Amino acid sequence: FTSHDTQHVVDTINGFSGWWKENVLDGVGLMQYMGGNVDVQDLNRKIRVELQSDGYKLKAPVVTLSPDGKLVINPNAEVI
């Protein structure tokens, strides 16, 4: 991963659909998953779909909740 790839993955996970006029459907919208009951499987699926559509190969994204309620995300993505 280059720093550009890392930033792209972070932006894709944080961004909402419609934020980028070049690709209006791109974005996971992480903030919508915060502060309530998090459907970890849904978030995991959304990350996988969005990053694969951007050309990343994913081994298996891992999304967990830490004991203090924070989301921990490891996309396990690599450039193809």
N, C-alpha and C positions, 0 to 999 in steps of 0.2 A: 504494500500500500504506500502510495505517496501521500504527502500532506494534503494535496489537492483531492485525492480519493477520500481520505478521512473526512475532510471538510464537506465533501459532497454527500457522504453517508449521513453525517450529522445533520446537514441541512435538509435532506430528504426525510429523516425521521422527525425532525422538529417542525418542518413546514406543513402547511395545510394546502389542500387542493385549491388552485386558483391563485396562489402566491406568485407563481412565475408565468408570465404571459407566453414564454417559449414552450412551456409544457404545463397547461392548466390542470391536468389531472394528477400531476406528480405531488406527492406529499403524504406522510402518515398522519400528521397532526397530533403529535405526542401530548400536547396540553389537554386535549379532550379526554385523555385517559387518566388524568391526574385528579386527585382529590375525592375519589369515590371508590366504589367497587370496581376494580380493574379486571377486565376480562383478558387475562394474560394470553390465552390462546388466540383471541381475536387480534390483539396487538401483534403477536408473533406472526400471524398470517399476513397482516397488513404490511409489516416490515418486509417479509419475504416477497410478497407480490410487488411492492414498490421498488425494491432494490433489484429484483430480477428484471423488471421492465426497463431499468436503467443499464442493464448489461452486466450486472454482477452475478457471480456464481456463489451461491450460499450453501454452506455445508448444513447447518441447522441453526437458525437464530435462537438465542437463549434469552428469554425475558423472565425475570423473577422479581419478587418483592422482597426487599431486605426486612429484617425484623423491625426496623423503625419506619417502615411503610414507603421507602423510596424504591422507585423502579430501577432495576439494574438491567441494562441491555447490552448484549454482546451479539452483534449481527453476524459474526462469522462469515463475512463476505470477502471475496477476492475478485480482482479484476480478471475478466476473460477476454 
